[in-house]
Amino acid sequence: MRPSAAITAGLVLGVAAGPASPQQVVPGAGAEVVQLDAVVTDARGELVRDLTQDDFQILEDGKPHRVSQFFVVTRSRPAPAATPAPSDPGVVVEAPSVVTPPDSAAAPGRQVVILVDDLHIGLQSMVEAKRSLRRFLDEVASPDDAIAVVTTSGVGPIQQLTRDRAVVGQALERLITREPSSATNRSARLTPDQAALVLRGDRTALQLAIETVISEPGTLLDANSPQVAVEGGPGAQSAQGAAAAAAGAAGATRDAVEKVAQREVERQATQLLNEALRYSLATLNTLEDVVRSFARMPGRKLCLVVSDGFLDGSGSRESRSLDLRRVLDAATRSGMVMYALDSRGLLTGADASVAAVGASPGVQARVERAAEQIKRDTLTTLADGTGGFLVRGTNDLVAGLRRMLDDNEAYYLLAYEPTNTKRDGRFRKIEVRLPRRPDLKVRTRSGYYAPD
């Protein structure tokens, strides 16, 4: 399921680079400078364009570092940059460098990858996403923007960056959902999302699943269920045997029955989560390949991730947190920002899952909400970790995509020299602060892996 390097490398071909921007420099062999691009917004969410180098503070693993390079990058005319007045009339204070076209109409186009996570988008979400992406192409994207459409399945409309809107439109039309059957089986009493909750220790989700196993026909402790394996037994036993093994033929205690049911729930949960994480890994591999394919292109690149969300196994023994950090590291090195759109927000109603037998509607709803949140958390981690943001809970996908593009009208390029030069392969956490402007919000990358 992982796209070949030849395919992803092709994303960067066919479009000439725009005007040169400050060189992308990140830690690597022989490099001792880290470059960041930071977006700053006020309380209303409006871009702030008038900050100076002295406004910024960079911390790596909690240690302050001096800002060694500073540029303001804007696609439209910036407000006059605030320049500190010299204390001595004979001293000339150099204004911050500004990388900007003389006329906004002549601004260089953006490099945009629309990454459709067809492994994690339901049928209804895909229909709405395709309709809204078509509107985005016609109404929002600039004619100068170079766009590629990529799928996480590695099947279908993988294309090069192009400004040919007909080609992009055809790629969008060919999108279909490739969600696995385990995710689309809404009648299943334990979904992969709920399995993830069980394995991270959510007691409510576990108890709900136990009640299902005990109460429903065809499950482990039902007299008419098919043969099932019982932990501690030599092989498969009937459900009647399972009940007897758990509690004895007469006077069975509730605790004994629940213990057998819990073991069965945990077994099923592990199986379901492992299957789901195979598809999550395919999504992360595609993201990493796309990001790395842009490493040699100058400037800030955008990746718009459209997905219902996916699991990373966090909080369980199956965690894929290292795979997530690997993607974030690649984005830092490539200068790519990820914006995520939770395509479930496009739906007019929630999933019509039937409540588990014996479960109160409130308990069922809480578990389903928590299950949805853990998939959304993965999208949030990717977006926040690369300096982007997540759009969720809206039926107006076009407005969300417009926000993503508008977010790149003005930003700051910062660089610093890390004092920790150990080649230990560990993750270096980055923070950018504005001590003199606590009212403002700054978004940038979360960090990078040191070479080893």
N, C-alpha and C positions, 0 to 999 in steps of 0.2 A: 504493500500500500504506500510505501514511501516513494515520492517522485524521484526520478533520476537526477543526478547533478547536471546532466546535459540539458534537461528540460528547464530546471530552475535557473541555470546560468543564462538561458536564452531570454529570461525576463528583461535583462538589462541591455539587450541588443536592439538596434534599429532606431534609437532616439538619441540625437546628439545632446550632449550636456549643455546646460545653459551657462551663463556667466560664472566664472570661477568664484567660489566662496572660500573662506578661510579653510585651510587644510584640515581634514579629519585626522586627528592624532589620538590614539588610545594606547593603553599599555600593551606591549608585545615585545618581540625580540628587539632589543636595543632602544625601545621607545620609553621615555620617562615623562611624558606629558599626557594628561587626561583632558579631553575636550568634551564639553557638555553643551547642549542647547536647552534653554530654560524659557518657559512661558510664564508670564506674570499677569495675574488678573486682579481686579478690585472686587469689592463686595457685591457688585452687580454682575460680575462675570465679564466685564469689559477688559480688553487688553490694555496693559500699561506699557507705554513706549518711552518714557522719559527718565529711566533710571540710569545711574552712572556706575562705574566700576566699584566705587567705594560703598555702594549700597549693598553689595553682595558679600556673603560669607560662605565658604565651602568647607565642609567637614567630611573627612574620610575616616570611617570607623570611630567617629566622635572627636577626631583631632582637627583643629582648624588649619586650613591651608590658604596661602596667599593666592589671589586671583592674578595670574600672570598674563593672561590675554583676555581682551574684552571687545566684543563687537555687538552692535545692534543690527539685526536683520529685519527688513520690512519690505512688503510687497506694495505698499502704498506710501504716500508722503508721511513721514513721521512728524510728531510734534517736536518743536525745537528741543534738543537735548539739554538737560540741565547741566551746566558746567560750573564747578565751584569757582568763586571769585578768588583771584590770587591775592595773597596777603601783601605782596610786594609789587608795586606797579611795574617794576622792571622784569617780573617773572611771567613767562608765557605758560599758561596752563593748556595742555593739549586736550582738545575735545575728544570724546569717545568716537571710535571709528564706526561708521554707519555703512552697511552694505545695503543699498537701495537703488532701484532703477529711477531714472529721472522722471518718469511718467508712469503712473500705475497701469495705464493701458498697455504699456510695453513690458510689464513685469514678466519675468521668466515663468514658464509653466511649472506646475508641481509634478512630482513623480509619485503616482498613486497606485498602490496595489489593492484591489478589492478581493479580499480573501474570504470566500464563501465556505464555511465549514459544513459541507454537505453530509458529513458523517454524523453531525449533531444538529440537524435542522429537521423538524417535522414537516409533513406534507403541507399543512396549512400555512406554517411559517414561511416555507419556501415560496408559495404562491404570492404571498404579500411582499416578501423580500424582492422577488423579481420585478414586481410591478413598481415598487418604490425605487429600486436601483435604476430602472429605466427612466423614471422621472428625474432622479439625481443626475443621470447622464445628460438629459435634455435641458434641465432647468438650472442646475447648480454648477456643474463642472465647467471650467473655463475651456475654450477651444485650444488654449496652449497647454493644458494639462495632459501629460502622457499617462495613460491608464492601462493596467493589465488586470485580467480576471483569472483567479487561481482557485482551485478547489482542493480541499484537504484529502479527498479520496485519491487524488492523482489521476482521476478519470475525467475526460471531458474538456472543457474550454480553457486549458492552460495556454496562454498566449504571451507574446512579447508586449512590452510597453508600446503603445501606439496612440497617436492622436486621431486615428481614423475611427470616428464614432460608429460607423456601420459595422466595423469589425468587433468593436466592444459590444454593441447591441446584439449581434449574433451570438457572442459568447454568453451573454446574459440569458438569452432565450433558451440555450441548450442546458441550463442548470436544472438538475433534478435532485431530489433527496436520495441519499444512500444510507440513511439511518439503519442500524442493525435491527433485526427482528426483536431482540431482547429489550430494546428501548421502546419499540412501538407496540409491544404486547401490553395494552392498558388493563387487561383482565387479570394479569399476574398479581398475586397478593404481595410479592416482594419484588420491587423494582430495583434496578442497579443503584438509583439514587438513595432509596431507603436502605439498601445493603451497605452503602457507604456510611450512612448514619449509624447503623448497627455496629459496624467495625470500628468506628471512632468513639464508641462508648455511649451513644445516646440511649439512655434508659427507656425513654418513652417509645422510641422507634423499636427497640428490642422487645418491649412488653407487647406492643401492638402486633408484632410479627409472631410472638409466642402464642397470643390469643388466637390468631388466625390458624396456626398449625394445629392447635388443640381443637378448635371449634368447627372448622370447615370440613365438609365431605371431601374425600380424596386426598387428605393430608396425612401426615405421619401417624397420628393416633386414631384415625378413623377406621372402623372395623372393615369397611369395604374398600380401603385403599389398596393399590397395587403393592408389590413387594418393594421394601425399602431397606437400606442399609442402616444398621444401628451401631453406633460407636461402641466398641468393646466386644462386639460379636464377631464370629468367624466369617460372616458373609452377609447375605441378605436374609431378612426375616420378614414375616408378614406384619401388618400393622397391629393385629391382635397380639402377636409375639412381642412387638415393641412395647405395647402398653403393659403386658405382663412383666417384661424384663424391667420396666421402669418402676412399677409399683406393686407388682403382685396381682394375682387374679382377683383377690378380694381386698377390700379396705384400702384401695390405692389412695395415697396422699397427694394432695395438690402439688406440693413441692417436688415430689419425685417425678410427676408427669411434666412439670414445667422444666425440670433439668434436662429431660430427654428432648423436649421441644426446643429448648435453648440451643442444645448442641446441633440439632438439625437446622435451626435458623442460621447459626453461625457458619455451618458448612455451606448452605445455599448462598449466604451473603458473600463468602469468600469467592465462590465460583462465579457469581454474578459480577462482582467488582473486578475480578481479574479479567473477565471478558471485556467489560466496559473500558478498562484501562488500556487494553490493546488498541482500541480505537482512539483513545485520548493520546496515546503515544504517536499514532499516525498523524494526528492533528499537530502535535508539537514538533514532530520531525519536519512536516511541511512548512510550518512557521519558521523554524530555524533555517531550512534551506532557502526560503525566500529572502529572509533577512540577510544571510551571508552572501547571496547573489548580488546584493547592492553595495557590498563593502567598498568597492573601488570607485563608486560614483560619488561626486562631491555633493555637499549640501544635505539638507534635511529631507528625508524620504518618509512617506506616509503609507501605513498599512491599515486598511479599514477591515476589521474582522467582523463578519456577520455570522452569528451563531446563537443557538438556544442555550449554550453553555455546556461544559463537559466536566468530568470528574478528574481530580488529580490524586485521589487517595489520601489526602492530607489527614493526619491524625490516626492513620492505620499503618500496619506493617507494609502495605502495598504502595506507600507514598511515592509520588512522582515529582516531589518538590525540587529535586536536583535537575530534572528535565526542564522544569519551568525556569530555574535560574540560568540554565544553559542558554535558553532562548533570550532571556534578558541580557545576558552577557554579549551574545551575538548582536543584539540591537544596539547596545552601547558602542560596540566596535564599528558598526555599520552606519551609525547616525540615523537609524530608522525609528520612528515613533508609531506605536500601535494605538489605534482607537477601536474600541469594541462596542458592538451594538447587540444587545440582548433581543433577539428576534421574537422571543416569546411575548414581548411587550406589544407586538402587533396584533395579537389575538384578542377577540372581543370577549372571550370567556375562558374560564379555567378548564383544565382537563376534567372530563366527566368520569373520573374514577369512582367506582362503587366502594362505599365504606366497608371496611373489614367487618366480618360477622362479630357482633358483640361489642364493637368499638363505638365510643361516643363520637358524634360528628366533630366535636371540638378537638378531640385527640387526633383523629384522622387528618383534619385540616392542618393542625400544628405540625405534624410529621411531614405532610406534603409541602408546606411552606418552607420548612427547614431543609428538605431535600432539594427544592428549587434553589435555595440560597447558596448551597455549597457548590452547585454548578456555576452560579453567577459569580461566586468568589474567585474562581479561576480566571474568568474574563477580567475581573477587577485587578487581579494581580498582574496580569500581562499588560493592561493599559497603564495602571499607575506606575509600574516598574520601568516603563519606557518613556514616561512623560506625557502620556495621553490620558484619556478618560473613558469611562463606560457610559453609554446612553442606555437607559432602561425604563420600563414602565410607561412607554408611550406608543401610541398607534401611529404617530407621525414620524416614520423612518426618515423621510426626506429632510425634515427639520433637524433631526439628529445628525445626518450626514453633512448638512450645511454647517452645523456647529463645528464639526471636525475640520472642515476646510478653513472656516473662518479663524480657527484657533492658530492657524499658521500664517496669518497676515503679519504678525510681528513677534519676534522672539529674540533672545540674547544668546550669543555664543560666548562661553566662558571656558577658560583652560587653567589648569593648575599642575604643579609638579608634586607627585606623591612622595612623602618622606619615607614611607614603608616600601622599600624596593625588594623585599624578600620574594624569591620565586618559589612560593609554597603552594600555589594552586588554590588558595583560599579566596572566598568571596569578600570583596571590599565594599562596604556599605557607604553610599554617598548621600549627603544631605546638602541642600542649598538653602540658605536662610537670608532674610532681609531684616537684620536687627533694628534698623532705623525706620522700617516701614512694616510694623507687625500687622497692619490692617490689610496687607496684600497677601495673596496666595501665590506661591511659586510651585511649578510642576517641572520635574526633570527626571533623569534616570535614577534608578535605585542603586546601581552599583555595577561591578564587573568582577570577573575572576582574574586573579593574578596569574601570570605564567608559572609553569612548574618545570 
